[in-house]
């Protein structure tokens, strides 16, 4: 399936998760999320947020096996949207990070996402760390399930990779709207002995590729269409045939690209384990739409009556995270902006 998304580059979000053997009965899951804004200049809390790396965040989880549980988990945030300043009341995007420790000693199972949401979701959490951690935990479950299926009796040396997933979503602004091009690749590795001299392709236990294209009306913020395909590859069939996955997604056209998208995807893809990789990829569409809002502001403000961008150009909604919680410094500043805009409109 060729992805033919044409437009001006606006934003790229990349998530990567790797599983490696840490020792007997232990696996290390390492994840990173990077947001690269490619256009836009956004007023944010007495400063200007430019194009460039907006978020660079990492989550590491030690997973004890038989049965799988989270033995340790931590967060690092090298790049965040808000550093402590007078404009933020001294608060910072890193403040909620320690809340992820609530996952320690909990099972890695179907309820992990719910427990993670309770710890890091909503007005006391960080939406970007939450997105990465959800992706990491789901990826870990997929990778460990494949390991049990294919190499249940194998022993890997410490440090050897087990599974690797990469997801990139590119946002492009075309004349007809916003295009989100999705590419995800899962790679499972064959166990090898220490210092084994082997053909690199003999390391390939299997690969699953997913490609998808979402076309979004940037004014109404609704999906115009969502198409997807996937293919499996292996040592002897390096490029398999693409399978069309459009059928369960077709009736999402016309629905919101933000509110309710996750619930709609779970309803269509949440029952079968085989659908989980596609579900994991598509769950990142709505967060990506929010990341593209700064680039969309130019389109919105070029219309008659459009005004210069305010802090709402950052794309954040009330109570979406700790920094944007009701009663927080940023929400108070935003409320002041809105009051000033209404005053000007009333005077006119």
N, C-alpha and C positions, 0 to 999 in steps of 0.2 A: 504494500500500500504506500504510494507516494503521497507525502504531505505537501500540498501546494498552497501554502499560506503566504500571500503577497502583501507587503505593507512596510511601513517604517518601523524599525525595531524600537520597542518601547521598554520592555523589561524581560529579564530572564531569571527564572528561579530554578535552582538545582538542588536536589537532595540526593545524598549518597549514603548507603549503609553497607558496612562490611561485617561479616561474622568470621571470627578466627578462633582456633583452639587456644585456650588459655592454659590448660592443664587437664589432668584427668577429671572428667565430669564437670568441666567449666568451659564456658564459651564467652568471649568478649564481643559485644556488639557496639560498633562505633558508627556514629552518624554525624553528618554535617548538612547544614542548610545555608546557602548563599543566595542573596538577592542582589542582582546587578541592575540598577536603574539606568536606562540608556538615554532618557530625555526627561526634562522637567526641572523646574525650580520652584520649591515649595516653601512658603513661610511656615516655620514651625517653632513656636515658643521662643520668641525674641531672636530667632536666627533664621538662616536660609539653608534648607536641605537641598543639596545639589545632586546631579547624577553621579553614579559611582556605586561602590559596594555599600548597600544600606544595612544589610544584616549578614553576619558571619557567626554562626552559632553551632555548637557541638554538644552532643549527648553521648555518654559512654555508659553502658550497662553491663555488669558482670552477671551472667546467667548460670546458675547451678542447675544441673540436669538430674533427671530421674527422681522425682518429677521436676519439670522446669519451673524455676522460680527466680525472681530478681534478687540477687544477693547484694548488689550495690548499684547505684545509679547517680550520675553527676552531670552538671551542665557547665559549659564555658561559653561566654558571649564576648567575642573579640570586638565585633561591630554591632552597635545598637542604635536605634533611632534617637534615644534621649539619654544623654549623660546627665549627671546631677548638675543643677544650675539653679539660680534664683527663680527662673521662669517655671521650673518644675517643682518648686518647693523643696529642692534638695533630693527629690526622688529620681529613680533611675530604672530603666528596663530590666536591669539585673536583679532588682530587689526580690521578685517572686521566685527566682531560681531555686533557692533552698527548699521550696515546697515540694519539689519532685522527690525528696527523700521519703515521702509518704508511700512510695511504691516499694521500698526496701522490704524484703521478706514476704512479698505477695506473690501468688502464682502467676506464671506467664500463661494466660488462658484467655477465653472469650470475654472475660470481664475486665481485662487489663485496660482497655480503652476507656471504659466507664470510670475505673478507679483513677486513671490518669486525668480525665476530664474534671473529676472532683478536686484533684490536687492543683491543677494548673489552668483550668478553664475559667472563663468569665472574668469578673472584675478584680479578682485577686491573683490572676495568673498572667502568663505571657502567651499570646496566640501563636507566635512563631516557634517558640520552644515546644509548645503543645503539638503543633503540626509535625515538627521533626520527631518528637518522642512517639507520637502515634504511629508515624511511618516506620520508625525503628522497631517498635514492638511487634507490629504486624509483619514486617519483613523477617524478623527473627523467628516468628512462628512458622512462616512459610519455609524459610531456609532449614530450620531444624526438622520440620516434617519431611522434607525431601531427603535430608541426611538419614533419618530413620528408615525411610523407604528404600533408599539405594545403598547405604553403607552402614547398616545397623551394627555390624560386627567389626568395623574397621577402627583402628586407633590412629589418630593423627598426632604428629609431633606438635609441641607447644609453638604457637605463633603461625601455624599453617592456616591459610584461608580456607573457609568452608563455603561461603556464599557471599555474593556481592550484588547489590542492586543500585542502579543509577536511574534517576528521573530528572529530566529537564523539560521545562515548559517555557516556550518562547511566546511572548506577547507582541503582536504586530498590529499597527493601526493602518487599515486599508481605507479606501474611499467608501467601502460598504460596511465598515464597522471594525470591531475588534476580533482578531483571530488568535486563538490559543493553540499552538502546536505542541503536542505531548509526545515524548519518546521515553520509554522505560525499557531497561534491559536487566534481566535476572540471569546470573551466571552461577552455576553450581560446580564445585571443583572436586575432582577425584582425589582421594587420599594418596599420598606418596610417601615413601620412606625418606628419612633424613639424607640429604646430599644425593638423592637419586638423580641420575642423568637420564632425562626422558624427553621425548618429543613434546613440546608445549601443548599440542592439540590433544595429547593423551591425558591432559589434566582436565579436559572438558567433560563433565558428567552430563551437562545439559544447559541449554540457554533458552529463555523465553523472552521474546521481544514484543513490545506493545507500542502501537502508534495510534494517535487519536487527533482529531481536529474539531475544536469547538468554535462555532461562529456566533458572535454575540452582538446584539443590538446595543450599542453603548449609551443610547439615550433612554431606552426603556429598561435596560439591564436585564434582558431576557435572552434565552438561548434561541437562536434561529435554527441551529442544527448541531448535532453531535454524532460524529462517526468514529469508529474504532476498528482495529484489526490486530491480530496477534499471530505469531508463528513460533514454532519450536525448532531448535537446531541441536545437532550433536556432533560427535567426532566424525562420523561418516556421512552426515547430511548437514553440512555447515550452514546452508541457507534453506530452511524448509519453506513450505507453501503457506501463504497468508490465509488466515481464517477470518471471514467477515464477522464482526461482532456488533453490527448496527442494530439488529432486531430488538434487543432489550432496551435500546437507548432512543428509539425513534420517537416515542411519545413524550420525550422530555422537551421537544421543540415547543416554544411558546411559554415555557415555565421560567421562573426567576433564575438568573445566573448566580444569585446570592442566597437569599433566604429559602430554606427547604431543599436545596440541591442535594445535600448529604443524605437526608432522609429518602429522597427519591432514588438515589443511587443504591442505598442499602436495600430498598424495597425490590429493586430489579436485579441486584447482583450479590446480595448478602447471604443467600441460602447455601450456595455450593462453594466448597473450598477451592475448586478449580477456577472460580471467578474472582477470588480474592486479589490476585495481582492486578487485574484490570480495575477492580474497585479501588484499591490503594492508589493507583495512578489518578483516577478520575476524581477522587475526593479532594485532590489538590487544585481543582479548577476554580472553585469559589474563592479560596484564599488568594489565588493568582489574580483573579479579577480585581480584588481590592488593591493588590500591588500595582496594578496598571492605572488606577484612578488618577495619580498625578499627571500622567501623560494625557489622559482624557480631558483634564481641566482646560487645556488649550482649545479643544474642540467646543466645549460647553461655553466658554467665555467669549468665543468669537461671534456668538450670536447677538442680535440686537438686544440691548439691555444687560448683556453680560458684564460682570464686575471682575475686578482683580481677584486672584485666588486668596483664600483665607486658610486657616489651619485645617479646615475640613478637606482641603486638597490632599491631605495626608491619607485619606481614605479610611480613617478609623471611625468606628461607631461607638456610641456610648456603651460603657461596660463591656467592650470587647476585650479589654485587658486591664491590668493594674494601672497603667499610665492614663488610660482613658476612662477610668471608673467615675461614676457619678460622685461629685463632691471633691474629686481630685483637682490638682492645680490646672491641668490642661483643659478639663471640662469647664472649669470656671472661666478660663481665658476664652474658650470657644463660645460660651454663653455670652460673654461681653461682646465678642465680634458680631454674633447674630443680633444682639440688641442694637448695636450701632448700625448694622445694615437695615434693620427694620425702621430705625429712626430716620434714616436717609430716604427710604422708600416712602415713608409717611409724609415727609416734607415735600416730596415731589408730587 
